[in-house]
């Protein structure tokens, strides 16, 4: 809970980050039945309290790793060309004042080139890195970054900071946003400000919650928007400010509630069922698509805005298809964007004992909020 109120953080603070992560580790150990404190704690104690935070930067490609045709060809470039180790080196020596940075190359592709099996492996890679690092930064393309961050938010087990970043301009043009975004993402991760926030997205000096954020523009650097809730906070030079927090921080002291049921270490990528999205529109007739999906073995369909008849739905349900509803709206209460609803449905179906449990998880996790304060309203 404490993290929700930690604002105006002037410098990366090693000791606070360590304390929060240790509190979670100890709570996990206590919940697991009087285990000895983990090696995380021992190594944290053994290290010098003034040592810089250790941040692992995982590169996956995208525009941020792009090389432009000329120094001013902002829109003409090849994404996913540069190695993350070289990009981190470009930020030296300044970044060495912020954190002890290690670079790991996961792959080097546009964001749309990744599938569910890659998401699966990336999530495990992040948790592996967090066994020794204090925080992780991941660079990806921005086109599907909102899906990357929501998947990681749902699956990463560690409460340590996980920060995604990218760029709207390739690394090699004048005025690229890539350098500042990568630098600020490392500052944010090293600060520890987002411990227990889950995965966040940092671009254009602002960081956003995984569930709320979406890409709104194909060219502008302020492309990422968090619907009507707004950004979580900002990074201005060394100063990290948090204005609000995702609801899951309220469970920071109880790891079994903070973590989702989606522990990927217990399954394989082949266990992930196929789930698809159908977008409704005026006069839509989606029955043929529904029946084709059912015949192809699809297990879950996100129905955004209707257009499916009761007959087609029943025929698909008989073949084992589970339907969930969401809306096309970018904003509005607990509404999940269709592409994020699909990820939550996929994971719910992969882990639930039965379809009722999958539906219950979908409703509960997709709509998580701060615990409500019910005010008695006089009736009559
Ligand atoms: C991509 O998503 O890989 C390309 C676009 C971008 O990174 O902004």
Boltz pocket constraint, residues with backbone or C-beta under 6 A from the ligand:
constraints:
  - pocket:
      binder: B
      contacts: [[A, 61], [A, 62], [A, 63], [A, 64], [A, 79], [A, 109], [A, 110], [A, 111], [A, 112], [A, 140], [A, 141], [A, 142], [A, 143], [A, 144], [A, 166], [A, 167], [A, 168]]
      max_distance: 6.0
